[in-house]
Amino acid sequence: MAEAAGIFIRCVERRDGSVLEIRQLSSGDVGCVVWDAAIVLSKFLERRECTEPGSLRGRSALELGSGTGIVGIMAATLGADVTVTDLEELQELMKSNIDSNSHLITGSCQAKVLKWGEVSDSFPTLDYILMADCIYYEESLKPLLKTLKDLAGHETCIFCCYEERMTGKNPEIERKFFELLKTDFEYEEVSIEKHDEEYRSEDIHILQVYRKK
């Protein structure tokens, strides 16, 4: 149901029965809506916290290309201290979603502007970097990889979730991303059996990525 003209609520139920209410816009850039990969990664983090209790609580995390902020907000409800990041035009949407779900947050969550390839702010040593559906424009691949190098320490765990798309330039863009990624990072795919039991798809992949030592 629309909350206001052009604003729609996407509800995501958590395992304890509480509900994340994420505002998304009916028009605008790709960051204005909740994508399936973001939900899959959010629910994976929640399931992982059940199998590895305390893996997020008190840990520092940063989400890249946050859009609505759903992944970072979910991590914050699991006790992580999270910074959700995106371009200036998405700050209001992210902050609105943080505020509307603040009663569920047990860690902390703040929104910041971050343009890929231009990391100017100093961020603390990160335990986690989260990214969902960030592989879509060929011209953004090198800035994205530079940002990962700038932010990730050798102990930083990067969870990269993406939907495999077989149309247009998507296969070539994905191939190039992984080719570039292998220069400085090593990665493995998280088995789909470790995804949330309900929120999973053969077309949506989660990678666990680390900087090469």
Phi, psi and omega in degrees: 000140180288134175276324177205171183304122177081000180243129180232149182258128172256118182263131178234115182281134176271168185295334180273005178094346175288164187230127169282130177247109187250120177284135173226157185256145181282347178217155180131195184285177182299337182284356186273356183234161177271114181271155183301321181297327179293321178291317179301316180292320179300313182287330173298315180299320179294314179296321179298324179294333176287322182273335177231072185305134178085004183292336179252334186299124179078002180268153179268136182218149176227133176257131176265145178055047191295327182063251178284341180090008188300319183294312180296322179295318176302315179300323179292328176290343179264008173102359180282155173261108197243141166245119175265136187228146174190191182286167183304320186291348179255001182298317182298318180295315180298315181295323177298318180289325175298313182298317185287345178245014185298333181290346179260347186281123179253348171258236174214158180210128177224156180251140177220154174280131174213117176261126183304135180090355184226060179281105182254326178287151174270130178247149177295166174302126187264134172280324183222144164239132183243138179208131181230126180052052177259000183256090184216331179246129181301322183290347181266352187296311181294317175300322179296314180294322176298319179296318177299318178295321181292328188262330189271128168273178183288343179259358181288129176265123178255124172255115182247116180245134180211152176264126180286121182240134188255008183259155173054225184273359186304313180301321180290321179295317178296316180301316181293322179301313183290328176297315178291321183300321184294345179297317186237355185229156170239151186208160173216152181277138175283126180304138182298338177295341178268354174287167174303143185299326182263318185265080178211157179204144178297338181271351182248123186246146173241126178250143172254119192237140175224151173293143176292143180264000000 
